[in-house]
Amino acid sequence: MGDLRNKKIITVATTGAWPTKENTPHVPIEPEEIAEEVYQCWKSGAAICHIHCRDDQGRAAMEFPKFRKTVELIRARKDCDIIINLTTSGGVGLSEDDRIKPFSELLPEMASYDCGTMNWQHATVFENNPVFLEKLGLLMQEKGVKPEIEVFDPGMIYNAQYYAKKGVLKAPIHFQFCMGVAGGIKGSVKNLVFMKEVMEEVAPGSTWSAFGVGPSAMEILFAAVAMGGHVRVGMEDNVYYRKGVLAESNMIFVERARRIIEEFGCEVANPAEAREILGLK
């Protein structure tokens, strides 16, 4: 693999829970659309795909048949070795059993682990209670699925430290800093530096990635690369490529991230290199 210190992982989050075809006609909703977009993003440089699915009305959902079909279609591309990372949230107000079933039965290499409860978008509660988080972490260990610890504020990093001490999470931990979401920490370089410092204090040896929602997207993308982290891009987090201009695909986000990484003097990690960086088996 050579020297991996100069390699940067691009995660693409193609769909998410909120953008609809009314928000942008370009967001992939159906399993066939998502799988094709993932394949094209892999060809553009993404090493990880973070997957959400929707119900037949295009709403956020954790419908297992949709996940199964999406994963099957991605895996059917024999030349594509992208790392599959399934959501365990899918939206708000969904049942814990439904949130668990996709990763526990489809066995992706990674799945998201939202490390705390928060007020979401000043509108509702995104619940991740302690009992659920312990159940989730232990089941991921049992199934051999690596948690991606999504943190929306610094307190969630300390939660991860607590669960690591309890054995619910295992080191090395991989964090995804989710910035600029209403109800969480604002996306800014200053705040990203702070989040990284907290992580290094309480979970040394961890790997990390970051993204910014909306106006903070480019600031966090540039800063994450400059600070030695990895990056996430895609329509889950932003549907505009630049102010007032809708992104026509997820691929253009991946291609821009690749250019930024390479212009900075780094290299884009392929999936095999990403597996080694993250300690995936």
C-alpha positions in Angstrom: 0.0 0.0 0.0 3.0 2.3 0.5 2.7 5.4 2.7 -0.9 6.0 3.7 -0.3 9.2 5.6 -0.8 11.2 2.4 -4.0 9.4 1.4 -7.4 11.0 1.9 -10.7 9.1 1.9 -13.7 10.5 0.1 -17.1 9.3 1.4 -20.1 10.1 -0.8 -23.5 10.4 0.8 -25.8 10.3 -2.2 -29.3 10.6 -0.9 -29.8 11.3 2.8 -33.1 11.7 4.5 -34.3 15.1 3.4 -33.9 16.2 -0.2 -36.8 15.3 -2.4 -37.3 15.4 -6.2 -39.1 18.7 -5.5 -35.9 20.1 -3.9 -33.8 18.9 -6.8 -34.6 16.5 -9.6 -31.1 15.2 -9.5 -31.2 13.4 -6.1 -31.2 9.6 -6.4 -34.2 8.1 -4.6 -34.9 4.6 -6.1 -32.4 1.7 -5.4 -31.4 1.6 -9.1 -30.7 5.4 -9.1 -28.7 5.1 -5.9 -26.7 2.1 -7.0 -25.8 3.7 -10.4 -24.8 7.0 -8.7 -22.6 5.1 -6.2 -20.9 3.2 -9.0 -20.2 6.4 -10.9 -18.9 8.1 -7.7 -16.6 5.1 -7.1 -15.2 5.6 -10.6 -14.7 9.3 -9.8 -12.7 8.5 -6.6 -15.1 7.8 -3.7 -13.9 4.9 -1.5 -17.0 4.8 0.8 -20.7 5.2 0.0 -23.0 6.2 2.9 -26.5 4.8 2.0 -30.0 6.1 2.9 -33.1 4.7 1.3 -36.6 6.1 0.8 -40.1 4.7 0.8 -42.3 4.6 -2.3 -43.4 8.2 -1.7 -39.7 9.3 -1.5 -39.9 9.9 2.3 -37.1 9.1 4.8 -37.5 5.4 5.8 -35.7 2.3 6.9 -37.6 -0.1 4.7 -35.4 -3.2 4.6 -36.4 -4.3 1.0 -35.2 -1.0 -0.3 -31.8 -1.4 1.5 -31.5 -5.0 0.4 -32.1 -4.1 -3.3 -29.7 -1.2 -3.2 -26.9 -3.2 -1.6 -27.5 -6.1 -4.0 -27.3 -3.8 -7.0 -24.0 -2.2 -5.7 -22.5 -5.6 -4.9 -23.5 -6.9 -8.3 -21.0 -4.6 -9.9 -18.1 -7.0 -9.7 -15.5 -4.4 -10.7 -16.6 -2.1 -7.9 -15.0 -2.5 -4.5 -16.4 0.5 -2.8 -17.0 0.3 1.0 -20.6 0.2 1.9 -21.7 2.2 5.0 -25.4 2.0 5.9 -27.2 4.5 7.9 -28.8 3.5 11.3 -30.9 6.6 11.5 -32.7 7.0 8.2 -34.6 10.0 9.6 -36.3 10.9 12.9 -39.0 9.0 14.8 -38.2 5.6 13.3 -38.3 2.4 15.3 -35.1 1.0 16.7 -35.6 -2.4 15.2 -36.0 -0.9 11.8 -32.9 1.1 12.2 -30.9 -1.9 13.1 -32.1 -4.5 10.6 -30.4 -3.3 7.4 -26.8 -3.4 8.8 -27.4 -6.5 11.0 -28.7 -8.6 8.0 -26.9 -7.1 5.0 -23.5 -6.9 6.9 -21.9 -3.9 5.3 -18.3 -3.1 6.3 -19.5 0.1 8.1 -22.6 1.6 9.5 -23.3 5.0 11.1 -23.5 5.4 14.9 -25.0 8.7 16.0 -23.5 9.2 19.4 -26.1 11.2 21.2 -29.6 12.7 21.2 -30.1 16.2 19.8 -32.8 18.7 18.9 -32.9 18.4 15.1 -33.4 21.4 12.9 -35.2 23.3 15.7 -38.2 21.1 14.8 -38.0 17.7 16.5 -35.8 15.3 18.5 -33.3 12.9 16.9 -33.2 10.3 19.6 -30.3 8.0 20.3 -30.8 7.0 23.9 -28.1 5.2 26.0 -29.8 1.8 26.0 -30.1 2.0 22.2 -26.5 3.1 21.8 -25.2 0.2 23.9 -27.3 -2.3 22.0 -26.2 -0.8 18.7 -22.5 -0.8 19.5 -22.4 -4.4 20.9 -24.4 -5.7 17.9 -22.0 -4.0 15.5 -19.1 -5.8 17.2 -21.0 -9.1 17.0 -21.7 -8.6 13.3 -18.2 -7.3 12.4 -19.5 -4.0 11.2 -17.3 -0.9 12.0 -19.2 2.0 13.5 -18.7 5.4 11.9 -19.2 7.7 14.9 -21.3 10.6 13.7 -20.9 13.6 16.1 -22.9 16.8 15.8 -21.4 18.5 18.8 -18.3 18.0 21.1 -20.4 16.3 23.8 -20.9 13.3 21.4 -17.2 12.8 21.3 -17.1 12.4 25.1 -20.1 10.0 24.7 -17.9 7.9 22.4 -15.1 8.0 25.0 -17.6 6.7 27.6 -18.8 3.9 25.4 -15.2 2.9 24.5 -14.4 2.6 28.2 -17.4 0.4 28.7 -16.4 -1.8 25.7 -19.4 -0.9 23.7 -17.1 0.7 21.1 -13.6 -0.5 20.2 -10.5 1.5 19.3 -9.4 2.7 16.8 -12.6 4.8 16.5 -13.5 6.5 13.2 -15.4 9.8 13.7 -17.5 11.8 11.2 -17.7 15.4 12.2 -21.2 16.6 11.1 -21.1 20.4 11.1 -23.6 23.1 10.3 -26.7 21.2 11.1 -29.3 23.3 13.0 -29.2 22.0 16.6 -25.6 21.0 16.4 -22.2 22.8 16.2 -21.8 25.5 13.5 -19.6 24.7 10.6 -16.4 26.8 10.8 -12.6 26.2 10.8 -12.4 27.3 14.4 -15.0 24.8 15.5 -13.4 22.0 13.4 -10.1 22.7 15.1 -11.8 22.4 18.5 -13.6 19.2 17.6 -10.3 17.6 16.4 -8.6 18.7 19.6 -11.3 17.1 21.8 -11.1 13.9 19.8 -7.3 13.8 20.1 -7.6 14.3 23.9 -10.2 11.7 24.6 -9.7 9.2 21.8 -6.1 9.3 20.7 -5.3 7.2 17.6 -8.7 7.8 16.0 -9.3 8.6 12.4 -11.7 11.3 11.3 -13.6 12.8 8.5 -15.8 15.9 8.2 -18.4 17.7 6.2 -20.3 21.0 6.4 -23.9 21.5 5.6 -25.0 24.5 3.4 -22.8 27.6 3.6 -20.1 25.9 5.5 -19.5 23.1 3.0 -16.5 24.5 1.2 -14.9 25.9 4.3 -15.0 22.5 6.1 -13.9 20.6 2.9 -10.8 22.7 2.5 -10.1 22.7 6.3 -10.5 19.0 6.7 -7.9 18.3 3.9 -5.5 20.9 5.3 -5.8 19.5 8.9 -5.1 15.9 7.8 -8.6 14.5 7.9 -10.8 12.8 5.4 -13.9 14.2 3.7 -17.6 13.5 3.0 -19.5 15.0 0.1 -22.9 14.5 -1.5 -26.5 15.5 -1.8 -27.4 14.2 1.7 -25.6 17.3 2.9 -25.8 19.8 0.1 -27.9 19.9 -3.1 -26.2 23.1 -4.4 -22.8 22.9 -6.1 -22.4 26.6 -5.6 -24.7 29.4 -4.5 -27.9 29.2 -6.6 -26.6 26.4 -8.8 -28.1 22.9 -8.2 -25.6 20.0 -8.4 -26.4 17.9 -11.4 -25.0 14.7 -9.8 -23.1 13.4 -6.8 -20.2 12.8 -9.0 -19.4 16.5 -9.4 -19.0 16.7 -5.6 -16.6 13.8 -5.6 -14.6 15.2 -8.6 -14.3 18.6 -6.8 -13.1 16.9 -3.6 -10.6 14.9 -5.6 -9.2 18.1 -7.2 -8.9 19.8 -3.9 -7.1 16.8 -2.3 -4.7 16.6 -5.3 -4.0 20.3 -5.5 -3.1 20.2 -1.8 -0.4 17.6 -2.6 -2.3 14.6 -1.3 -3.7 11.5 -3.0 -7.2 10.1 -3.0 -7.4 6.7 -1.2 -8.8 3.8 -3.1 -11.1 1.4 -1.3 -8.3 -1.0 -0.5 -6.2 1.8 1.0 -9.3 3.1 2.9 -9.8 -0.3 4.4 -6.2 -0.3 5.7 -6.5 3.2 7.1 -9.7 2.4 8.9 -8.7 -1.1 10.1 -11.4 -2.9 8.2 -11.1 -6.6 7.7 
